[in-house]
Amino acid sequence: MIRTLAGLALVALAAAGCSPSYRVEFNGYSELTEPISRQAPIHVATDPNAENLIFQRQILAKAERLLQGEGYTLAESPEKATYEIVFRVGTTTQDVVDRRPTPEMRAGFLYGGYSRGFGFGHTAYAPYYDTLYSQWLVLRLLRNDRQTQQKQLVWVGEATIRTDRPTLRQAVDYLLVACIEHLGADTRQQITVRIQGNDPRVLDIAAEP
């Protein structure tokens, strides 16, 4: 199938020795008045109601490893955390219609009462159907008030990769890198983060179970 859909997020580099990369679309929304202190303990929590708790725990381990790699402090227990990170992950499908060129022969002439055929290329555009997949991750950062025992939402990070095949287990590494890289930041608009497959952060967490 000839793909004419532009802007697919998965960019495969064909040159020898080049590593594939992902283009992550990211939005950061923040109510923080100052950057997050690297010394402030952070606890990462899973959603107990998630359908796949094993995948949730794998993502949790990857998130903790990334946070440590960025110099953040992990809380010894949820009660000692200044911040808590919760997340959701999933895939959304979208059926699309596009058109691809198909050559046709549409010419002829009449000679001596007989039809003589000849032709030249005529390009028509035939529709075809395809499915696109949006791999998405939403991280929410909550600040714990130990005096009131209340949690205040202070930051939300939304990361999305659009591909032509379902690759959530691989894409989640790139989604996490984009979110942790911009933890606490307000991007003011959607930004594009290109992450190479040989990025040390990706290679580090890809080995996680």
Kinemage of the C-alpha trace (Angstrom):
@kinemage 1
@onewidth
@group {chain A} dominant
@subgroup {mainchain}
@vectorlist {calphas} color= white
{ca met a 1} P 0.000 0.000 0.000
{ca ile a 2} L 1.300 3.447 -0.923
{ca arg a 3} L 0.994 5.738 2.067
{ca thr a 4} L 0.077 9.305 1.242
{ca leu a 5} L -0.937 10.274 4.774
{ca ala a 6} L 1.491 12.905 5.998
{ca gly a 7} L 2.645 13.519 9.503
{ca leu a 8} L 2.809 10.007 10.925
{ca ala a 9} L 4.752 10.247 14.132
{ca leu a 10} L 6.868 7.169 13.636
{ca val a 11} L 9.862 8.199 11.568
{ca ala a 12} L 11.946 5.276 10.313
{ca leu a 13} L 15.348 6.415 9.131
{ca ala a 14} L 16.427 4.219 6.247
{ca ala a 15} L 20.076 5.167 6.184
{ca ala a 16} L 22.421 2.507 7.473
{ca gly a 17} L 23.496 3.042 11.033
{ca cys a 18} L 20.678 5.481 11.780
{ca ser a 19} L 18.325 4.804 14.645
{ca pro a 20} L 14.547 5.182 14.298
{ca ser a 21} L 12.943 8.033 16.166
{ca tyr a 22} L 9.546 9.026 17.471
{ca arg a 23} L 7.923 12.417 17.184
{ca val a 24} L 5.965 13.009 20.391
{ca glu a 25} L 3.306 15.707 20.548
{ca phe a 26} L 3.355 17.138 24.068
{ca asn a 27} L 1.289 19.581 26.126
{ca gly a 28} L 2.240 20.685 29.626
{ca tyr a 29} L -0.197 22.541 31.913
{ca ser a 30} L 1.121 23.910 35.180
{ca glu a 31} L -0.006 25.923 38.204
{ca leu a 32} L 3.418 25.750 39.825
{ca thr a 33} L 5.027 29.077 40.666
{ca glu a 34} L 8.562 27.684 40.668
{ca pro a 35} L 10.410 24.615 39.311
{ca ile a 36} L 10.104 21.356 41.215
{ca ser a 37} L 12.931 20.896 43.683
{ca arg a 38} L 15.029 17.830 42.920
{ca gln a 39} L 15.140 17.195 46.684
{ca ala a 40} L 11.351 17.088 47.073
{ca pro a 41} L 10.394 13.390 47.470
{ca ile a 42} L 8.153 12.064 44.693
{ca his a 43} L 5.934 8.983 44.860
{ca val a 44} L 4.656 7.269 41.695
{ca ala a 45} L 1.316 5.499 42.064
{ca thr a 46} L -0.552 3.043 39.869
{ca asp a 47} L -4.262 3.009 39.135
{ca pro a 48} L -5.728 0.095 41.138
{ca asn a 49} L -8.705 0.012 38.755
{ca ala a 50} L -6.596 -0.353 35.600
{ca glu a 51} L -7.360 -3.374 33.431
{ca asn a 52} L -3.688 -4.389 33.136
{ca leu a 53} L -1.984 -3.945 36.495
{ca ile a 54} L 1.138 -5.746 35.295
{ca phe a 55} L 1.650 -3.143 32.556
{ca gln a 56} L 0.921 -0.420 35.116
{ca arg a 57} L 3.680 -1.710 37.393
{ca gln a 58} L 6.090 -1.871 34.460
{ca ile a 59} L 5.359 1.754 33.587
{ca leu a 60} L 5.761 2.728 37.247
{ca ala a 61} L 9.227 1.147 37.324
{ca lys a 62} L 10.215 2.966 34.144
{ca ala a 63} L 8.936 6.299 35.506
{ca glu a 64} L 10.877 5.888 38.746
{ca arg a 65} L 14.057 5.055 36.857
{ca leu a 66} L 13.651 8.126 34.637
{ca leu a 67} L 13.018 10.376 37.650
{ca gln a 68} L 16.178 9.123 39.320
{ca gly a 69} L 18.100 9.647 36.101
{ca glu a 70} L 16.924 13.271 36.030
{ca gly a 71} L 18.103 13.769 39.623
{ca tyr a 72} L 14.726 13.669 41.367
{ca thr a 73} L 14.310 12.078 44.797
{ca leu a 74} L 11.963 9.122 45.219
{ca ala a 75} L 9.895 9.021 48.396
{ca glu a 76} L 10.570 6.197 50.828
{ca ser a 77} L 6.810 5.838 51.287
{ca pro a 78} L 3.663 7.598 50.028
{ca glu a 79} L 3.268 9.297 53.420
{ca lys a 80} L 6.693 10.971 53.090
{ca ala a 81} L 6.131 12.252 49.567
{ca thr a 82} L 5.894 15.942 48.734
{ca tyr a 83} L 4.539 15.116 45.277
{ca glu a 84} L 2.647 12.187 43.830
{ca ile a 85} L 2.545 11.183 40.170
{ca val a 86} L -0.409 9.265 38.770
{ca phe a 87} L -0.800 8.270 35.141
{ca arg a 88} L -3.090 6.835 32.502
{ca val a 89} L -2.040 5.230 29.228
{ca gly a 90} L -3.881 3.874 26.234
{ca thr a 91} L -4.432 3.671 22.496
{ca thr a 92} L -7.076 5.425 20.413
{ca thr a 93} L -7.833 4.251 16.876
{ca gln a 94} L -9.044 6.371 13.988
{ca asp a 95} L -10.297 5.082 10.651
{ca val a 96} L -9.313 7.386 7.809
{ca val a 97} L -9.882 7.583 4.065
{ca asp a 98} L -7.112 8.681 1.736
{ca arg a 99} L -6.530 8.546 -2.016
{ca arg a 100} L -3.683 7.013 -3.968
{ca pro a 101} L -2.811 7.443 -7.674
{ca thr a 102} L -3.712 4.597 -10.053
{ca pro a 103} L -2.766 4.698 -13.786
{ca glu a 104} L -5.531 4.153 -16.324
{ca met a 105} L -5.573 3.784 -20.144
{ca arg a 106} L -8.272 5.916 -21.696
{ca ala a 107} L -7.686 6.545 -25.396
{ca gly a 108} L -8.511 5.009 -28.807
{ca phe a 109} L -9.466 5.753 -32.401
{ca leu a 110} L -11.651 4.293 -35.166
{ca tyr a 111} L -9.839 3.107 -38.347
{ca gly a 112} L -11.517 1.411 -41.330
{ca gly a 113} L -14.538 0.551 -39.274
{ca tyr a 114} L -12.437 -1.145 -36.654
{ca ser a 115} L -11.529 0.131 -33.313
{ca arg a 116} L -7.801 0.421 -32.883
{ca gly a 117} L -6.607 0.843 -29.399
{ca phe a 118} L -3.733 2.894 -28.230
{ca gly a 119} L -3.191 4.524 -24.958
{ca phe a 120} L -1.414 6.922 -22.743
{ca gly a 121} L -1.219 7.130 -19.011
{ca his a 122} L -4.128 8.756 -17.241
{ca thr a 123} L -3.821 9.121 -13.485
{ca ala a 124} L -6.861 8.611 -11.334
{ca tyr a 125} L -7.037 8.679 -7.567
{ca ala a 126} L -8.697 5.722 -5.934
{ca pro a 127} L -9.780 5.897 -2.294
{ca tyr a 128} L -8.440 3.466 0.268
{ca tyr a 129} L -9.101 2.975 3.937
{ca asp a 130} L -6.549 2.869 6.728
{ca thr a 131} L -6.373 2.915 10.515
{ca leu a 132} L -4.187 5.270 12.534
{ca tyr a 133} L -3.282 4.672 16.161
{ca ser a 134} L -2.734 7.359 18.782
{ca gln a 135} L -0.604 6.082 21.645
{ca trp a 136} L -1.122 8.429 24.590
{ca leu a 137} L 0.102 8.949 28.128
{ca val a 138} L -1.231 11.439 30.680
{ca leu a 139} L 0.843 12.223 33.780
{ca arg a 140} L -0.652 14.180 36.653
{ca leu a 141} L 1.435 15.711 39.438
{ca leu a 142} L -0.245 16.209 42.815
{ca arg a 143} L 1.242 18.175 45.705
{ca asn a 144} L 0.649 16.662 49.130
{ca asp a 145} L -0.250 18.948 52.018
{ca arg a 146} L 0.774 16.933 55.043
{ca gln a 147} L -1.036 19.233 57.462
{ca thr a 148} L -4.429 19.026 55.802
{ca gln a 149} L -3.855 15.598 54.201
{ca gln a 150} L -5.130 17.083 50.957
{ca lys a 151} L -3.720 16.603 47.446
{ca gln a 152} L -3.671 19.488 44.984
{ca leu a 153} L -3.323 18.987 41.243
{ca val a 154} L -0.472 21.258 40.102
{ca trp a 155} L 0.631 19.883 36.723
{ca val a 156} L -0.653 17.765 33.847
{ca gly a 157} L 1.469 16.418 31.003
{ca glu a 158} L -0.127 14.951 27.871
{ca ala a 159} L 2.004 13.052 25.358
{ca thr a 160} L 0.814 11.448 22.117
{ca ile a 161} L 2.422 9.464 19.317
{ca arg a 162} L 0.490 8.795 16.116
{ca thr a 163} L 1.491 5.744 14.095
{ca asp a 164} L 0.058 3.401 11.490
{ca arg a 165} L 0.388 0.354 13.728
{ca pro a 166} L -0.353 -0.393 17.401
{ca thr a 167} L 2.955 -0.206 19.291
{ca leu a 168} L 1.993 0.932 22.786
{ca arg a 169} L 4.484 -1.290 24.608
{ca gln a 170} L 7.340 0.309 22.682
{ca ala a 171} L 5.873 3.812 22.427
{ca val a 172} L 5.351 4.168 26.183
{ca asp a 173} L 9.126 4.543 26.690
{ca tyr a 174} L 9.180 7.603 24.423
{ca leu a 175} L 6.001 9.015 25.952
{ca leu a 176} L 7.499 8.738 29.432
{ca val a 177} L 10.763 10.398 28.387
{ca ala a 178} L 8.866 13.374 26.957
{ca cys a 179} L 6.727 13.754 30.090
{ca ile a 180} L 9.552 13.446 32.634
{ca glu a 181} L 11.763 15.766 30.586
{ca his a 182} L 9.112 18.496 30.892
{ca leu a 183} L 7.864 17.643 34.388
{ca gly a 184} L 6.320 20.736 35.980
{ca ala a 185} L 6.741 22.905 32.880
{ca asp a 186} L 3.921 24.842 31.225
{ca thr a 187} L 4.540 24.645 27.483
{ca arg a 188} L 1.824 27.235 26.705
{ca gln a 189} L 1.182 25.370 23.474
{ca gln a 190} L 1.581 21.954 21.930
{ca ile a 191} L 5.208 21.204 21.194
{ca thr a 192} L 6.905 18.447 19.235
{ca val a 193} L 9.623 16.417 20.940
{ca arg a 194} L 11.707 14.183 18.698
{ca ile a 195} L 13.351 11.314 20.577
{ca gln a 196} L 15.861 8.999 18.953
{ca gly a 197} L 15.715 5.267 19.476
{ca asn a 198} L 19.289 5.306 20.773
{ca asp a 199} L 18.555 7.982 23.372
{ca pro a 200} L 20.272 6.785 26.587
{ca arg a 201} L 17.065 7.353 28.559
{ca val a 202} L 15.080 5.117 26.205
{ca leu a 203} L 17.746 2.420 26.204
{ca asp a 204} L 17.887 2.521 30.000
{ca ile a 205} L 14.192 1.934 30.621
{ca ala a 206} L 13.692 -0.384 27.647
{ca ala a 207} L 15.567 -3.002 29.667
{ca glu a 208} L 13.052 -2.706 32.476
{ca pro a 209} L 10.664 -5.676 32.825
